[in-house]
């Protein structure tokens, strides 16, 4: 296919843009953007409307460059990238491509092709992967192959000089326990921001399904005798409960003070609250004015959640209870042993404070 350029020459469609940029006498006086518009006009017709549509689709509809290429039958990706660049629009990187619209399209395409919302869940795709792994590595999962194991060992030795991270630090729990609060925050923040983005991308029905699944799991565990009470707690609270019991620490769940419920009362006067990053709007993830969506179309500003927790703390202090909080990000980052030590430190700190008061 050839196109007649403004300079009068017949040029193949593949070479048109290059011809206008470098050889066309008509385009010599034009700047780069107008040369681009000219090549679009000659190949696709009304370049002004096309450019407006491309910008709108990309910036407002969150369409991908590939989607725009397919929609307007533009063969070369760089044409769209240059249109965006000349109009002051940054091309999205891989992390920015995961917009809600884009994820929804990917999900719908997967359902249409494979009957599941993620292609990786398809038995057809799973079987293709298995066959591919068997063909290349002789096993049905690349992680089982000796090549992969050797590759991982090589990377660890090159980067850290040891074969595993626990060996790198001597003891991973000990390493983590010695970090200060700011360092822990820096290390865990990317993970919890990713979790926040994932949760926000879910529909209300998906969020409710996750919560109901957790309730069902707890009920099954309770029926199996893994929990010996009628108390419902999150997986975090169940873990802390087991740590307290294993350490022989006297505790009571769902303890009420002035008609307000608290997660744990330890010994006689220590309150321990377990704050989930989502339910209590972790300051590591949320800003004070962030609007957080909860099941049932309920929306609350982060600072309002914080204020409710402050009010609970004040009730504890009013009745002379010691108030402590463990956040989800901290609980998940530490082993049971380190968490047990941390709780013992809370108890010892409170007892020392009481002893000091008695000596005054």
C-alpha positions as a printed NumPy array, in Angstrom:
array([[  0.   ,   0.   ,   0.   ],
       [  1.348,   3.408,  -1.024],
       [  0.288,   6.875,   0.074],
       [  0.771,  10.101,  -1.848],
       [  2.72 ,  12.54 ,   0.313],
       [  2.237,  16.329,   0.263],
       [  5.54 ,  16.612,  -1.606],
       [  4.002,  14.629,  -4.474],
       [  5.911,  11.352,  -3.991],
       [  4.223,   7.971,  -3.621],
       [  5.528,   6.416,  -0.396],
       [  4.787,   3.013,   1.153],
       [  2.726,   3.21 ,   4.368],
       [  5.564,   1.585,   6.323],
       [  8.048,   4.313,   5.326],
       [  5.701,   7.317,   5.385],
       [  6.537,   8.591,   8.889],
       [ 10.28 ,   8.208,   8.263],
       [  9.984,   9.996,   4.895],
       [  8.123,  12.955,   6.466],
       [ 10.661,  13.241,   9.291],
       [ 13.774,  13.149,   7.102],
       [ 13.192,  13.586,   3.354],
       [  9.89 ,  15.331,   2.625],
       [ 10.494,  18.823,   1.165],
       [  6.989,  19.904,   2.164],
       [  7.606,  18.995,   5.841],
       [ 11.081,  20.525,   6.159],
       [  9.797,  23.675,   7.89 ],
       [  7.481,  21.788,  10.266],
       [  8.357,  20.956,  13.864],
       [  8.357,  17.347,  15.063],
       [  4.792,  17.44 ,  16.357],
       [  3.37 ,  18.838,  13.119],
       [  5.324,  16.229,  11.149],
       [  3.652,  13.583,  13.291],
       [  0.229,  15.151,  12.679],
       [  0.912,  15.23 ,   8.933],
       [  1.789,  11.527,   8.816],
       [ -1.374,  10.744,  10.821],
       [ -3.49 ,  12.884,   8.453],
       [ -2.12 ,  11.17 ,   5.337],
       [ -2.528,   7.652,   6.747],
       [ -5.658,   7.905,   8.921],
       [ -7.585,  10.999,   7.812],
       [ -8.651,  13.648,  10.355],
       [ -5.568,  13.808,  12.592],
       [ -6.996,  16.412,  15.012],
       [ -9.969,  14.251,  16.   ],
       [ -7.801,  11.142,  16.127],
       [ -5.331,  12.826,  18.493],
       [ -8.15 ,  14.085,  20.738],
       [ -9.652,  10.579,  20.894],
       [ -6.303,   8.97 ,  21.694],
       [ -5.621,  11.448,  24.511],
       [ -9.127,  11.023,  25.92 ],
       [ -8.979,   7.228,  25.78 ],
       [ -5.581,   7.113,  27.458],
       [ -5.919,   9.867,  30.072],
       [ -9.631,   9.72 ,  30.912],
       [-10.712,   6.156,  30.092],
       [ -7.425,   4.635,  31.312],
       [ -7.146,   2.645,  28.091],
       [ -3.81 ,   0.948,  27.372],
       [ -1.604,   1.837,  24.407],
       [ -2.2  ,  -1.641,  22.985],
       [ -5.949,  -1.144,  23.315],
       [ -5.724,   2.198,  21.48 ],
       [ -3.618,   0.602,  18.741],
       [ -6.254,  -2.043,  18.211],
       [ -9.15 ,   0.418,  18.388],
       [ -7.791,   2.842,  15.753],
       [ -5.734,   0.261,  13.79 ],
       [ -2.457,   2.109,  14.445],
       [  0.334,  -0.361,  13.788],
       [  3.225,   1.46 ,  15.45 ],
       [  3.269,   1.972,  19.203],
       [  5.716,   4.87 ,  19.082],
       [  3.138,   7.009,  17.217],
       [  0.784,   6.914,  20.232],
       [  3.656,   7.414,  22.664],
       [  4.796,  10.52 ,  20.749],
       [  1.259,  11.94 ,  20.663],
       [  1.087,  11.595,  24.449],
       [  4.581,  13.003,  24.947],
       [  3.962,  16.07 ,  22.755],
       [  0.776,  16.762,  24.741],
       [  2.513,  16.566,  28.117],
       [  1.09 ,  13.178,  29.138],
       [  3.434,  10.667,  30.788],
       [  3.302,   7.121,  29.491],
       [  2.292,   4.793,  32.314],
       [  4.828,   2.307,  33.642],
       [  4.062,  -1.304,  34.55 ],
       [  2.986,  -0.468,  38.111],
       [  0.688,   2.322,  36.91 ],
       [ -0.994,   0.116,  34.323],
       [ -2.936,  -1.731,  37.023],
       [ -5.848,   0.739,  36.949],
       [ -9.295,  -0.47 ,  37.965],
       [-10.607,  -0.105,  34.39 ],
       [ -7.678,  -2.013,  32.953],
       [ -7.956,  -4.781,  35.558],
       [-11.681,  -5.078,  34.86 ],
       [-11.027,  -5.474,  31.127],
       [ -8.389,  -8.116,  31.761],
       [-10.805,  -9.95 ,  34.058],
       [-13.638,  -9.82 ,  31.502],
       [-11.354, -11.003,  28.696],
       [-10.181, -13.906,  30.838],
       [-13.765, -14.89 ,  31.699],
       [-14.726, -14.718,  28.021],
       [-11.767, -16.865,  26.901],
       [-11.294, -19.273,  29.794],
       [-14.374, -19.028,  32.012],
       [-12.373, -17.739,  35.013],
       [-11.424, -14.204,  36.127],
       [ -7.699, -14.93 ,  35.921],
       [ -6.094, -16.909,  33.111],
       [ -3.745, -18.578,  35.594],
       [ -6.771, -20.256,  37.222],
       [ -7.723, -21.957,  33.951],
       [ -7.049, -25.697,  33.84 ],
       [ -6.159, -25.3  ,  30.171],
       [ -3.445, -22.728,  30.982],
       [ -2.22 , -24.737,  33.969],
       [ -1.799, -27.787,  31.742],
       [  0.044, -25.743,  29.104],
       [  2.431, -24.475,  31.796],
       [  2.978, -27.987,  33.11 ],
       [  3.768, -29.328,  29.656],
       [  6.077, -26.399,  28.944],
       [  7.965, -26.957,  32.221],
       [  8.244, -30.695,  31.56 ],
       [  9.561, -30.014,  28.054],
       [ 12.164, -27.478,  29.232],
       [ 13.139, -28.708,  32.702],
       [ 11.84 , -32.269,  33.034],
       [  9.517, -31.36 ,  35.95 ],
       [  5.984, -29.952,  36.079],
       [  7.029, -26.805,  37.967],
       [ 10.178, -24.821,  37.282],
       [ 10.796, -24.388,  41.029],
       [ 11.28 , -28.16 ,  41.315],
       [ 14.064, -28.167,  38.736],
       [ 17.725, -28.402,  39.677],
       [ 18.386, -25.504,  37.296],
       [ 16.08 , -23.211,  39.273],
       [ 17.507, -24.28 ,  42.632],
       [ 21.05 , -23.692,  41.409],
       [ 20.015, -20.362,  39.876],
       [ 18.555, -19.213,  43.216],
       [ 21.676, -20.303,  45.092],
       [ 23.842, -18.39 ,  42.628],
       [ 21.79 , -15.201,  43.034],
       [ 21.888, -15.41 ,  46.843],
       [ 25.651, -15.93 ,  46.85 ],
       [ 26.253, -13.08 ,  44.389],
       [ 24.012, -10.608,  46.219],
       [ 24.438, -11.554,  49.868],
       [ 27.306, -14.033,  50.127],
       [ 25.069, -16.666,  51.766],
       [ 22.459, -19.179,  50.589],
       [ 19.46 , -17.813,  52.526],
       [ 18.312, -14.619,  54.212],
       [ 18.292, -16.145,  57.726],
       [ 21.938, -17.043,  57.154],
       [ 22.567, -13.544,  55.844],
       [ 21.395, -11.994,  59.106],
       [ 22.407, -14.837,  61.399],
       [ 18.829, -15.055,  62.674],
       [ 15.986, -13.338,  60.85 ],
       [ 13.856, -12.921,  63.996],
       [ 16.755, -11.446,  65.902],
       [ 17.573,  -9.141,  62.986],
       [ 13.98 ,  -7.841,  62.831],
       [ 13.68 ,  -7.373,  66.592],
       [ 16.72 ,  -5.073,  66.569],
       [ 15.373,  -2.719,  63.886],
       [ 14.01 ,   0.643,  64.979],
       [ 10.436,   1.669,  64.265],
       [ 11.282,   3.91 ,  61.282],
       [ 13.315,   1.185,  59.564],
       [ 10.52 ,  -1.342,  60.018],
       [  8.086,   1.176,  58.625],
       [ 10.286,   1.783,  55.577],
       [ 10.682,  -1.938,  54.906],
       [  7.015,  -2.868,  55.301],
       [  5.346,   0.161,  53.724],
       [  5.579,  -1.022,  50.062],
       [  3.926,  -4.317,  50.981],
       [  1.017,  -2.691,  52.801],
       [  0.499,  -0.085,  50.098],
       [  0.244,  -2.962,  47.62 ],
       [ -2.282,  -4.648,  49.93 ],
       [ -4.254,  -1.406,  50.103],
       [ -4.338,  -1.113,  46.303],
       [ -5.465,  -4.725,  46.034],
       [ -8.264,  -4.247,  48.583],
       [ -9.461,  -1.042,  46.889],
       [ -9.622,  -2.857,  43.539],
       [-12.108,  -5.398,  44.933],
       [-15.857,  -4.959,  44.645],
       [-18.021,  -4.826,  47.773],
       [-19.18 ,  -8.379,  47.038],
       [-15.586,  -9.62 ,  46.773],
       [-14.674,  -7.914,  50.05 ],
       [-17.708,  -9.426,  51.772],
       [-16.789, -12.867,  50.407],
       [-13.293, -12.622,  51.927],
       [-14.664, -11.551,  55.305],
       [-17.293, -14.315,  55.292],
       [-14.643, -16.88 ,  54.363],
       [-12.583, -15.852,  57.394],
       [-15.641, -16.184,  59.642],
       [-16.373, -19.634,  58.225],
       [-12.762, -20.746,  58.726],
       [-12.889, -19.624,  62.335],
       [-16.171, -21.467,  62.909],
       [-14.713, -24.679,  61.445],
       [-11.598, -24.381,  63.606],
       [-13.693, -23.735,  66.674],
       [-15.856, -26.785,  65.977],
       [-12.683, -28.856,  65.549],
       [-11.581, -27.776,  69.016],
       [ -8.869, -25.389,  67.914],
       [-10.598, -22.597,  69.885],
       [-12.222, -23.359,  73.2  ],
       [-14.577, -20.414,  73.5  ],
       [-17.425, -18.67 ,  71.735],
       [-15.345, -15.657,  70.896],
       [-14.89 , -14.685,  67.235],
       [-11.524, -13.159,  66.452],
       [ -9.488, -12.334,  63.399],
       [ -6.639, -14.632,  62.381],
       [ -4.298, -12.118,  64.031],
       [ -6.162, -12.319,  67.333],
       [ -6.217, -16.117,  67.177],
       [ -2.454, -16.109,  66.713],
       [ -1.909, -13.746,  69.66 ],
       [ -4.275, -15.84 ,  71.788],
       [ -2.22 , -18.967,  71.065],
       [  1.027, -17.146,  71.896],
       [ -0.374, -15.938,  75.225],
       [ -1.65 , -19.406,  76.136],
       [  1.603, -21.107,  75.143],
       [  3.537, -18.673,  77.326],
       [  1.205, -19.262,  80.236],
       [  0.199, -15.595,  80.306],
       [ -3.117, -14.968,  82.023],
       [ -5.525, -13.41 ,  79.506],
       [ -9.154, -12.788,  78.759],
       [-10.636, -12.041,  75.326],
       [-13.249,  -9.446,  74.491],
       [-12.995,  -7.66 ,  77.818],
       [-15.489,  -4.828,  78.38 ],
       [-14.752,  -1.505,  80.056],
       [-17.537,   1.063,  80.251],
       [-19.523,  -0.848,  77.597],
       [-16.593,  -0.842,  75.157],
       [-15.039,  -4.097,  74.016],
       [-11.262,  -4.658,  73.964],
       [ -9.418,  -7.541,  72.323],
       [ -7.4  ,  -8.774,  75.323],
       [ -7.017,  -8.118,  79.028],
       [ -3.643,  -9.433,  80.186],
       [ -3.049, -10.115,  83.866],
       [ -5.167,  -7.653,  85.835],
       [ -4.645,  -4.202,  84.343],
       [ -3.105,  -4.486,  80.853],
       [ -5.206,  -4.026,  77.718],
       [ -3.885,  -5.246,  74.376],
       [ -5.635,  -4.191,  71.174],
       [ -4.934,  -5.903,  67.814],
       [ -5.316,  -3.37 ,  65.018],
       [ -5.776,  -4.629,  61.478],
       [ -4.221,  -2.283,  58.912],
       [ -7.478,  -2.02 ,  56.951],
       [-10.037,  -1.989,  59.761],
       [ -8.118,   0.55 ,  61.862],
       [ -6.67 ,   2.566,  58.922],
       [ -2.972,   2.058,  59.549],
       [ -1.078,   5.389,  59.336],
       [  1.522,   3.475,  57.32 ],
       [ -1.045,   3.075,  54.557],
       [ -3.682,   5.806,  54.949],
       [ -3.571,   9.569,  55.228],
       [ -5.929,  11.263,  57.665],
       [ -8.365,  12.429,  54.953],
       [ -8.49 ,   9.116,  53.048],
       [-12.019,   7.787,  52.619],
       [-12.103,   4.052,  53.359],
       [-14.868,   1.795,  52.017],
       [-16.205,  -0.958,  54.24 ],
       [-18.723,  -3.737,  53.505],
       [-22.313,  -2.557,  53.222],
       [-21.405,   0.624,  51.318],
       [-20.094,   2.172,  54.512],
       [-17.413,   4.835,  54.068],
       [-15.375,   6.393,  56.893],
       [-12.547,   8.948,  56.869],
       [ -9.319,   7.583,  58.352],
       [ -9.014,  10.286,  61.027],
       [-12.513,   9.391,  62.307],
       [-11.365,   5.793,  62.807],
       [ -8.274,   7.03 ,  64.639],
       [-10.442,   9.224,  66.854],
       [-12.578,   6.227,  67.885],
       [ -9.433,   4.337,  68.862],
       [ -8.227,   7.345,  70.851],
       [-11.553,   7.404,  72.708],
       [-11.128,   3.709,  73.6  ],
       [ -7.605,   4.404,  74.822],
       [ -8.878,   7.25 ,  77.002],
       [-11.468,   4.93 ,  78.573],
       [ -8.668,   2.536,  79.525],
       [ -6.617,   5.305,  81.069],
       [ -9.659,   6.62 ,  82.938],
       [-10.014,   3.27 ,  84.706],
       [ -6.241,   2.918,  85.263],
       [ -5.622,   0.243,  82.641],
       [ -2.357,   0.1  ,  80.703],
       [ -3.167,   0.475,  76.996],
       [ -1.094,  -1.272,  74.279],
       [ -1.555,  -1.811,  70.542],
       [ -0.055,  -4.327,  68.13 ],
       [ -0.511,  -3.488,  64.44 ],
       [ -1.102,  -6.09 ,  61.741],
       [  2.051,  -5.16 ,  59.813],
       [  4.15 ,  -5.727,  62.933],
       [  2.435,  -9.023,  63.809],
       [  2.883, -10.421,  60.315],
       [  6.53 ,  -9.361,  60.21 ],
       [  7.501, -11.112,  63.465],
       [  7.703, -14.775,  64.439],
       [  5.631, -16.159,  67.328],
       [  8.741, -16.164,  69.494],
       [  9.49 , -12.483,  68.835],
       [  5.837, -11.527,  69.408],
       [  5.828, -13.421,  72.698],
       [  8.976, -11.563,  73.775],
       [  7.41 ,  -8.252,  72.809],
       [  4.284,  -8.936,  74.862],
       [  6.428,  -9.955,  77.837],
       [  8.293,  -6.659,  77.488],
       [  4.93 ,  -4.832,  77.698],
       [  4.07 ,  -6.729,  80.879],
       [  7.483,  -6.089,  82.432],
       [  7.34 ,  -2.388,  81.552],
       [  3.953,  -2.077,  83.247],
       [  5.127,  -3.947,  86.353],
       [  8.238,  -1.766,  86.586],
       [  6.056,   1.348,  86.361],
       [  3.829,   0.051,  89.176],
       [  6.895,  -0.783,  91.318],
       [  8.315,   2.711,  90.793],
       [  5.029,   4.299,  91.845],
       [  4.891,   2.18 ,  94.995],
       [  8.374,   3.32 ,  96.005],
       [  7.51 ,   7.016,  95.788]])
